Amino acid sequence: MISRRLLLKLAMVACCTLTLSGCWDNRDINHRSLPVVMGISREDSKYKVFLDIPQTSENGTRSMLVTRTGQTITQVVDEISSNMETRVDLLHLKVIIFDRKYAEEGLTDSISSFMRSREISAKAMVAICDEDLETFFTKLQKNSSTDQTVLYNFFEKNAGWSPSVAVTRTWEIFRSIHSYTRDIAIPIIKSGTSTVIENVGAAIIKNGRMVGQITADETLLMNAFNEESAHGKIEVMNHASVLIVSNSMKHRVALKDGDPYMRSQINLKVSVLETRGGPTVDVIKDELETLLTQRFNKMFKNILKHEADILGVGQYFRTRIPRDKLAHWRTEYLPRLKIDLDVKTTIQNEGNLKTVRDKPFK
């Protein structure tokens, strides 16, 4: 009797062992290719994919550019893997670059596919290229043959990032596509003449499609409005040049006769770098505040024109507008939105020159 029970237990253990998957499908890192940058364009309903794959050798690290065309992005990546001695792994992808023409048609299908498959990190940064992708990648390889992370460092806040550059990740685009009250701005880049990369500005993305563009200077204000640090940006005016040391924002919102209203105050601490013509402290402050206010008003008119809330103002009204009307935020409420921007400047450092407010720099 005991032997039968023992045999039954052994048989059950054997059956359970057969159902275990084990690690048969794991691949060693030496057998995987890890692209750092991926470019995507679309022509005649077909996708053209560019993969920038680092290759390590005895002479150092070089970049290999692989290109292929197919009906879907996953099909292209799979075909590239089948023709290589290693398996392409997109989980470590850092930057995704879309062709401008494709962005104007709409990125919804690609972004949704990335989020659904989870083969690409939701934290991967996204940019739009303002020139032919093949030309861009060719110049990128030529000018950065010893460093495949040059494009990643361009957006990395601990490396080469500037406050005039928008930083947008895959999950943020996906969120904006399904949000009633928030749109997104994606950085626009191209290959530079004396530098590897040139910042062109940012694309206004509404419902996953590029509908307009803002300049690099306007991108700085957008970042500051969204409480991103503007530290390190130099503003040049008629009588002085200043360096932004720190910034902060305060917002107050209200509905006035059914129309949304926002009063925003941006507090800047700046340091004076250069002066021309001996301006006073008050003249410098007035020039800076006027410059930023005019720039913001111009950007705001552009946003209203395209009915795209890249500033995320609608988020502040979600508790003030009935939920059944939030779906009409872009078409009914945003065009009637009034924003008063108040710029408050504190000159934190006047350099080695000591002066008073009503006396000029000497």
C-alpha positions in Angstrom: 0.0 0.0 0.0 2.8 2.3 0.9 4.7 1.6 -2.3 1.6 2.5 -4.4 1.3 5.9 -2.6 5.0 6.5 -3.2 4.6 5.7 -6.9 1.6 8.0 -7.2 3.5 10.9 -5.6 6.5 10.3 -7.9 4.2 10.3 -10.9 2.6 13.6 -9.8 6.0 15.2 -9.4 7.0 14.0 -12.8 3.9 15.5 -14.4 4.5 18.9 -12.6 8.1 18.9 -13.8 7.0 18.6 -17.4 4.9 21.8 -17.1 7.9 23.9 -16.0 9.2 26.2 -18.7 12.7 26.6 -17.3 15.1 29.1 -18.8 15.4 27.5 -22.3 14.5 30.8 -24.0 17.0 33.0 -22.2 19.7 34.6 -24.3 23.1 35.5 -23.1 23.9 39.3 -23.4 26.7 38.4 -25.9 24.0 37.0 -28.2 21.8 40.1 -28.1 22.1 43.4 -29.9 21.0 46.4 -27.9 20.1 49.4 -30.1 20.4 52.8 -28.4 18.5 54.9 -31.0 15.6 53.9 -33.3 14.3 56.0 -36.2 10.9 55.6 -37.8 9.5 57.0 -41.0 6.5 56.0 -43.1 6.3 56.0 -46.9 3.5 54.5 -49.0 1.9 52.8 -45.9 5.1 51.1 -45.1 7.4 51.7 -42.2 11.1 52.3 -42.6 13.1 51.6 -39.4 16.6 52.7 -38.5 18.5 51.0 -35.7 21.7 52.4 -34.3 23.4 49.4 -32.7 26.7 49.8 -30.7 29.4 47.2 -31.6 32.3 46.5 -29.3 35.7 45.4 -30.7 39.4 45.5 -29.8 39.6 49.0 -31.4 36.9 50.4 -29.2 33.1 50.9 -29.8 31.7 51.8 -33.1 28.1 52.2 -34.4 26.3 50.0 -36.9 23.3 51.4 -38.7 20.7 48.8 -39.8 17.8 49.8 -42.0 14.8 47.8 -43.3 11.2 48.5 -44.6 8.1 46.5 -43.8 4.3 46.6 -43.1 4.7 47.0 -39.3 7.5 48.0 -37.0 7.5 44.7 -35.2 7.9 42.9 -38.5 10.8 45.0 -39.5 12.6 44.4 -36.2 11.9 40.7 -36.4 13.4 40.5 -39.9 16.5 42.4 -38.8 16.9 39.9 -36.0 16.6 37.0 -38.4 19.3 38.4 -40.6 21.8 39.0 -37.8 23.9 36.7 -35.7 22.4 38.2 -32.5 18.9 38.9 -31.4 17.7 42.5 -31.4 16.5 43.6 -27.9 14.6 46.9 -27.8 14.2 47.0 -24.0 17.4 49.2 -23.6 16.3 51.6 -26.3 17.0 55.2 -25.1 15.7 57.5 -27.9 13.0 57.1 -30.6 13.1 59.5 -33.5 10.1 60.0 -35.7 10.2 61.5 -39.2 8.4 64.9 -39.3 6.0 63.9 -42.1 5.0 60.8 -40.1 4.4 62.9 -37.0 2.1 65.2 -39.0 0.1 62.1 -40.1 -0.2 60.9 -36.5 1.8 58.8 -34.0 -1.1 57.1 -32.3 -0.6 53.6 -33.8 3.1 53.4 -33.1 2.9 54.8 -29.5 0.0 52.5 -28.7 1.9 49.5 -30.1 4.9 50.3 -28.0 2.8 50.5 -24.8 0.9 47.3 -25.7 3.9 45.1 -26.5 6.1 46.4 -23.7 9.2 45.5 -25.7 10.2 49.2 -25.6 10.6 51.0 -22.3 7.8 53.5 -21.5 10.6 55.8 -20.4 12.3 56.0 -23.8 12.6 59.6 -25.0 10.9 60.7 -28.2 12.0 63.3 -30.7 11.0 64.4 -34.2 13.6 64.9 -37.0 13.3 67.9 -39.2 15.2 66.3 -42.0 15.4 63.0 -43.9 16.1 60.3 -41.4 18.7 58.6 -43.5 20.6 61.8 -43.9 20.4 62.5 -40.2 21.7 59.1 -39.1 24.5 59.2 -41.7 25.7 62.5 -40.3 25.2 61.3 -36.7 27.4 58.2 -37.4 30.0 60.3 -39.1 30.3 62.9 -36.4 30.0 60.6 -33.4 31.7 57.4 -34.5 33.3 56.9 -31.0 30.2 57.7 -28.9 26.8 56.2 -29.5 25.3 58.0 -26.6 25.6 61.5 -28.0 21.9 61.7 -28.9 20.9 60.3 -25.5 23.2 62.8 -23.7 21.6 65.6 -25.7 18.4 65.0 -23.7 20.0 63.9 -20.4 19.5 66.5 -17.7 22.8 65.5 -16.1 24.7 65.9 -19.4 24.0 68.2 -22.3 20.4 69.1 -21.7 19.3 72.7 -22.0 16.2 74.3 -20.6 15.2 75.3 -24.2 14.9 71.6 -25.1 11.7 69.7 -24.4 12.0 66.2 -22.8 9.2 63.9 -23.7 8.9 60.2 -23.0 6.8 57.5 -24.6 4.3 57.1 -21.7 3.7 60.9 -21.7 2.6 60.8 -25.3 0.4 57.9 -24.7 -1.2 59.7 -21.7 -1.8 62.8 -23.8 -3.5 60.8 -26.6 -6.1 59.6 -24.1 -6.5 62.8 -22.0 -9.1 65.4 -22.4 -7.1 68.2 -20.7 -3.5 67.6 -21.5 -1.5 67.7 -24.8 2.2 67.3 -25.2 5.2 69.0 -27.0 7.9 66.8 -28.6 11.4 68.2 -29.3 12.4 68.8 -32.9 16.0 68.2 -33.9 18.2 68.0 -36.9 21.9 67.5 -37.7 23.9 70.6 -37.0 26.6 72.3 -39.1 29.2 72.9 -36.4 27.6 70.6 -33.8 26.3 67.1 -34.1 22.7 68.0 -33.2 20.7 71.2 -33.5 17.6 72.1 -31.5 14.9 73.5 -33.7 12.1 73.9 -31.1 9.2 71.6 -30.2 6.3 70.2 -32.0 2.7 70.8 -30.7 1.1 67.4 -30.5 -2.7 67.1 -30.3 -4.4 63.7 -30.1 -1.1 62.1 -31.2 -0.6 64.3 -34.3 1.7 67.2 -34.9 -0.4 70.3 -35.6 2.1 73.1 -35.0 5.5 74.2 -33.7 7.0 76.5 -31.1 10.5 78.0 -31.0 13.3 77.0 -28.6 12.8 80.2 -26.6 9.1 79.4 -26.3 10.0 75.9 -25.2 12.0 77.4 -22.3 8.8 79.2 -21.1 6.8 76.0 -21.5 9.3 74.1 -19.4 9.2 76.9 -16.7 5.4 76.9 -16.8 5.5 73.2 -16.1 7.9 73.8 -13.2 11.0 72.4 -15.0 14.2 74.1 -14.1 15.3 77.0 -16.4 18.7 77.2 -14.7 21.6 78.0 -17.0 19.6 79.8 -19.7 21.1 83.1 -20.9 18.7 85.9 -21.9 20.0 88.7 -24.1 18.3 92.1 -24.1 19.0 95.5 -25.4 21.0 96.7 -22.4 22.2 93.5 -20.7 22.6 89.8 -20.7 21.5 87.7 -17.7 21.8 84.1 -16.6 18.7 82.5 -15.0 19.8 81.0 -11.7 16.4 79.5 -10.6 12.7 79.7 -11.3 9.4 78.9 -9.6 5.7 79.1 -10.6 2.4 80.0 -8.8 -1.0 79.5 -10.4 -4.5 80.6 -9.4 -7.5 79.5 -11.5 -11.2 80.5 -11.6 -14.3 80.3 -13.7 -15.6 83.7 -14.6 -19.1 83.6 -16.2 -18.2 80.1 -17.4 -14.9 81.2 -18.9 -11.7 79.7 -17.6 -9.2 82.2 -16.1 -5.7 81.7 -14.8 -3.3 84.1 -13.2 0.3 82.8 -13.2 3.4 84.3 -11.6 6.8 83.2 -12.6 9.6 84.1 -10.1 13.1 84.3 -11.6 16.4 84.8 -9.9 19.0 86.0 -12.4 22.6 87.0 -12.4 23.9 89.9 -14.6 26.6 88.8 -17.0 27.1 91.8 -19.3 25.7 95.4 -19.6 25.7 97.9 -22.4 25.2 101.6 -21.9 25.1 101.7 -18.1 21.5 100.6 -17.4 20.1 100.6 -13.9 18.9 97.5 -12.1 15.2 98.5 -12.7 15.9 98.9 -16.5 17.3 95.4 -16.7 14.4 93.9 -14.7 11.8 95.7 -16.9 13.5 94.6 -20.1 13.6 91.0 -19.0 10.0 91.0 -17.7 8.7 92.6 -20.9 10.7 90.2 -23.1 9.3 87.1 -21.4 5.8 88.4 -21.2 5.7 89.2 -24.9 7.2 85.8 -25.8 4.7 84.0 -23.6 1.7 85.8 -25.1 2.9 84.9 -28.6 3.3 81.2 -27.7 -0.2 81.3 -26.0 -1.8 82.6 -29.2 -0.2 79.8 -31.1 -1.6 77.3 -28.7 -5.1 78.7 -28.9 -4.9 78.7 -32.7 -4.3 74.9 -32.7 -6.5 74.2 -29.7 -3.7 72.1 -28.1 -3.1 72.5 -24.4 0.6 71.7 -24.2 0.8 73.8 -21.0 -1.6 71.4 -19.3 -3.8 74.2 -18.0 -6.9 72.0 -18.2 -5.5 69.9 -15.4 -6.2 72.8 -13.0 -9.9 72.9 -14.0 -10.7 69.2 -13.7 -12.4 69.8 -10.4 -14.2 72.9 -11.5 -15.7 71.6 -14.8 -18.3 68.8 -14.8 -16.7 65.5 -16.0 -19.2 65.2 -18.8 -18.0 68.5 -20.2 -14.2 67.8 -19.9 -14.3 66.1 -23.3 -15.0 69.5 -24.8 -12.1 71.3 -23.0 -10.1 71.8 -26.2 -13.0 73.0 -28.4 -15.2 75.0 -26.0 -13.2 76.0 -22.9 -9.6 76.4 -24.2 -10.4 79.0 -26.9 -12.0 81.2 -24.2 -9.1 80.7 -21.7 -7.5 83.9 -20.4 -4.1 83.8 -18.8 -2.4 86.7 -17.1 1.4 86.1 -16.7 3.2 88.1 -14.1 7.0 87.9 -14.3 8.8 88.8 -11.0 12.6 89.1 -11.3 15.2 89.2 -8.6 18.7 90.1 -9.5 20.6 87.8 -7.2 24.1 88.7 -8.3 25.3 91.9 -9.9 28.8 90.7 -10.3 31.7 92.6 -8.7 30.1 96.0 -9.4 28.3 97.5 -6.4 25.4 99.8 -7.3 22.0 100.9 -6.1 18.7 100.5 -8.0 18.5 104.0 -9.4 22.2 104.3 -10.5 23.6 102.8 -13.6 26.2 100.0 -13.8 29.7 101.5 -14.3 
